[in-house]
Amino acid sequence: MKRANSGPAEPPAAGSGRHALAWFAAAALSTLLVDLASKVAAVSGLEGREPLRLLGGAVYLALTRNSGAAFSLGSGYTVVLTAIAIVVIAVICWIARRLRSAPWALSLGLILGGAAGNLVDRLFRAPGPFQGAVIDFISVFDESGGVWPVFNLADSCLVIGVALALWLELTGRRMDGSRVRHSEHDD
């Protein structure tokens, strides 16, 4: 039976740690800033108003506050979710020191920026530190999240970052810029 195995790694592609770190910082910071600005705009423009219908009802802007995680899971565990976000951010920052790959830097920067954007809400929004509700305001195909849960830009960047990380992993691209060669052989 033939199957793909990981062979030896190809040498890292040309690129420096500083270049990758710049991609990482730019992705994380821009994600965080755009997310925070969008939440300020959502609160000031949507608070107490009917949902705003866009693209013929494909998208609605409707302000909600989510004390849980994705899909509002864990609503009673806001303190735990806050602690998990802090650990995730710390681990990503620790991993980032070894980055030599711009695509991995972009992926981890999107994840970091998204996690940080939602963490800011949990730390600084009502009802108080470590208990704050995350501002969500984008709904697809339904004004109240009936088709898909209401989300924000941080959530979108987290999902894109994780999807990119999975693709990089599945295609054998390593964080140090090297690639794993896949070879087929008989068992």
C-alpha positions in Angstrom: 0.0 0.0 0.0 1.3 3.4 -0.9 1.2 6.3 1.5 2.9 9.7 1.8 5.6 9.9 4.5 7.5 12.9 5.7 10.9 12.8 4.2 13.8 15.0 5.1 13.2 18.8 5.3 14.4 21.0 2.5 16.6 23.9 3.6 14.9 27.0 4.8 13.9 29.5 2.1 15.7 32.7 2.0 14.4 35.0 4.7 15.4 36.4 8.0 13.8 36.2 11.4 13.5 40.0 11.4 11.5 39.9 8.1 9.2 37.3 9.5 8.9 39.1 12.8 7.9 42.3 10.9 5.1 40.4 9.1 4.0 38.9 12.4 3.9 42.3 14.2 2.2 44.1 11.3 -0.5 41.4 11.0 -1.1 41.3 14.8 -1.1 45.1 15.3 -3.3 45.9 12.2 -5.7 43.1 13.2 -6.0 44.5 16.7 -6.4 48.1 15.7 -9.0 47.4 13.0 -10.9 45.2 15.3 -10.9 47.7 18.1 -11.9 50.6 15.8 -14.7 48.5 14.3 -16.1 47.7 17.8 -16.0 51.3 18.8 -17.9 52.2 15.5 -20.3 49.3 16.1 -21.2 50.4 19.6 -21.5 54.1 18.7 -23.5 53.4 15.5 -25.6 50.4 16.3 -26.4 50.7 20.1 -30.2 50.8 20.5 -30.9 50.6 16.8 -32.4 48.1 14.5 -30.0 45.9 12.6 -28.5 47.4 9.5 -29.3 45.3 6.4 -26.5 45.1 3.8 -26.0 43.3 0.5 -29.7 42.4 0.1 -29.8 40.7 3.5 -26.7 38.6 3.0 -25.1 40.6 5.9 -26.6 42.4 8.8 -24.8 44.7 11.3 -26.5 44.0 14.7 -24.8 44.8 18.0 -24.6 41.9 20.5 -22.5 41.2 23.6 -21.1 37.7 24.0 -19.7 36.6 27.4 -18.8 33.2 25.9 -16.5 31.9 23.2 -17.3 31.0 19.6 -21.0 30.2 19.1 -21.6 31.6 22.6 -20.2 28.4 24.2 -19.0 28.8 27.8 -21.0 31.9 28.6 -20.7 31.2 32.3 -16.9 30.8 32.1 -15.8 34.3 31.0 -12.9 34.4 33.6 -11.6 31.0 32.3 -11.9 32.1 28.7 -10.0 35.3 29.6 -7.2 33.2 31.2 -7.0 30.9 28.2 -6.7 33.9 25.8 -3.8 35.3 27.9 -2.1 31.9 27.7 -2.7 31.6 24.0 -1.2 35.1 23.4 1.8 34.3 25.6 2.5 31.0 23.7 2.2 32.7 20.3 4.6 35.4 21.3 7.0 32.8 22.5 6.8 30.8 19.3 7.1 34.0 17.2 10.7 34.4 18.3 11.6 31.5 16.1 9.7 32.4 13.0 11.5 32.5 9.7 8.5 32.1 7.4 6.4 35.1 6.3 3.3 32.9 5.7 3.6 31.5 9.2 4.2 34.9 10.6 1.0 36.2 8.9 -1.0 33.2 10.3 0.2 33.6 13.8 -0.1 37.4 13.6 -3.8 37.1 12.6 -4.4 34.7 15.4 -2.6 36.9 18.0 -4.4 40.0 16.8 -7.8 38.3 16.9 -7.2 36.9 20.4 -5.9 40.2 21.7 -8.9 42.1 20.2 -11.4 39.9 22.1 -9.2 39.9 25.2 -9.3 43.7 25.3 -13.1 43.4 25.5 -13.0 40.8 28.2 -10.6 42.9 30.3 -12.1 46.4 29.8 -15.8 46.1 28.9 -18.8 45.7 31.3 -19.4 44.1 33.7 -15.8 44.3 34.7 -12.2 43.1 34.4 -11.9 39.4 33.3 -15.7 39.3 32.9 -16.3 41.7 30.0 -18.5 40.7 27.1 -17.0 40.6 23.6 -18.6 43.0 21.1 -20.0 41.1 18.1 -21.9 42.8 15.3 -21.7 40.9 12.0 -24.5 38.5 11.2 -24.9 36.6 7.9 -28.3 35.8 6.3 -30.2 36.7 9.4 -30.3 39.8 11.6 -30.0 37.9 14.9 -27.5 35.1 14.2 -30.1 32.5 13.4 -28.2 31.0 10.5 -24.6 31.6 11.7 -23.5 33.1 15.1 -22.9 36.9 15.2 -19.2 37.6 15.1 -16.6 40.4 14.8 -13.5 41.1 12.9 -11.2 39.5 15.5 -13.2 36.3 15.1 -12.7 36.5 11.3 -9.0 37.0 11.6 -8.7 34.1 14.1 -10.5 31.8 11.7 -8.4 32.9 8.7 -5.2 32.6 10.8 -6.1 29.1 11.9 -7.1 28.0 8.4 -3.8 29.4 7.0 -1.8 27.5 9.8 -3.6 24.3 8.9 -2.9 24.8 5.2 0.8 25.5 5.9 1.1 22.4 8.1 -0.7 20.2 5.6 1.5 21.4 2.8 4.7 20.8 4.8 5.7 24.4 5.3 7.6 24.8 8.6 7.9 27.9 10.8 11.6 28.0 10.1 11.0 28.5 6.4 11.9 24.9 5.4 9.6 22.5 3.6 9.0 18.8 4.4 9.3 16.7 1.3 6.7 14.0 1.0 7.8 10.7 -0.6 5.8 7.7 -1.4 7.0 4.1 -0.8 5.6 0.6 -0.4 5.0 -0.7 3.1 
